[in-house]
Amino acid sequence: MEASLTAPEATILRHTDKDVSKNAFHLYGLFKLKCETGDTWALGQQELCKELSVGRPKALAAANLLVKLKLIAVSEQGKRGTVMGKATIYKRLK
């Protein structure tokens, strides 16, 4: 099965925490569907939680794993505003 996966996907699945690994694998699949390598995606925390169907801590842990593995990078950190929050902009690296 591992031969049919790409190298980044195999690296995600080898992570020790399987719950974070599962969510990160799903999130990386969404990145592959939504944007090409080098493109950016504005993703707010609510949308991130909705896409993964998990709570904020687990969703952020999955995104942080992808950043740590250098599969995505944070181009612009999101901020919480008084009227409307600002989404974090992620850039797909691989």
DAQUIKA-V633048 format. One record per residue. N is the residue number from 1. RES is the residue in one letter. PSI is psi as a letter, one per 20 degrees, with the letter a starting at -180 (999 if undefined). NEAR is the number of other C-alpha atoms within 10 Angstrom. D_LAST is the distance of its C-alpha to the last C-alpha in whole Angstrom. Layout:
n = [N;N]
res = [RES;RES]
psi = [PSI;PSI]
near = [NEAR;NEAR]
d_last = [D_LAST;D_LAST]
//
This chain:
n = [1;2;3;4;5;6;7;8;9;10;11;12;13;14;15;16;17;18;19;20;21;22;23;24;25;26;27;28;29;30;31;32;33;34;35;36;37;38;39;40;41;42;43;44;45;46;47;48;49;50;51;52;53;54;55;56;57;58;59;60;61;62;63;64;65;66;67;68;69;70;71;72;73;74;75;76;77;78;79;80;81;82;83;84;85;86;87;88;89;90;91;92;93;94]
res = [M;E;A;S;L;T;A;P;E;A;T;I;L;R;H;T;D;K;D;V;S;K;N;A;F;H;L;Y;G;L;F;K;L;K;C;E;T;G;D;T;W;A;L;G;Q;Q;E;L;C;K;E;L;S;V;G;R;P;K;A;L;A;A;A;N;L;L;V;K;L;K;L;I;A;V;S;E;Q;G;K;R;G;T;V;M;G;K;A;T;I;Y;K;R;L;K]
psi = [h;h;h;i;q;r;g;h;g;h;g;g;i;i;q;h;o;h;g;h;g;g;h;h;g;g;h;h;h;h;g;h;h;h;q;r;p;i;r;q;o;o;o;r;h;g;h;g;h;g;h;i;l;r;r;g;g;h;g;h;h;g;h;h;g;h;g;h;j;k;h;r;q;o;g;p;p;q;q;p;r;h;g;p;q;p;q;p;o;q;p;p;h;999]
near = [5;9;7;8;11;9;11;15;18;15;13;23;18;10;14;9;10;12;13;21;21;16;24;26;22;16;19;22;12;13;21;13;9;12;13;13;13;12;13;19;16;17;16;17;18;13;13;20;17;13;15;18;12;13;13;15;10;17;23;18;16;25;23;17;19;22;17;11;13;13;19;23;19;17;14;13;11;17;12;10;8;6;6;8;13;16;19;17;16;22;22;23;15;14]
d_last = [21;18;18;17;14;10;10;8;10;13;12;13;16;17;18;21;22;22;22;19;17;18;18;14;13;15;13;10;12;13;10;9;13;13;11;9;6;8;10;12;14;17;18;21;22;24;22;19;22;24;20;20;24;24;26;24;24;22;20;19;19;16;14;15;14;10;11;13;10;8;5;7;10;14;15;18;20;22;26;28;31;35;34;31;28;25;21;18;16;12;9;6;4;0]
//
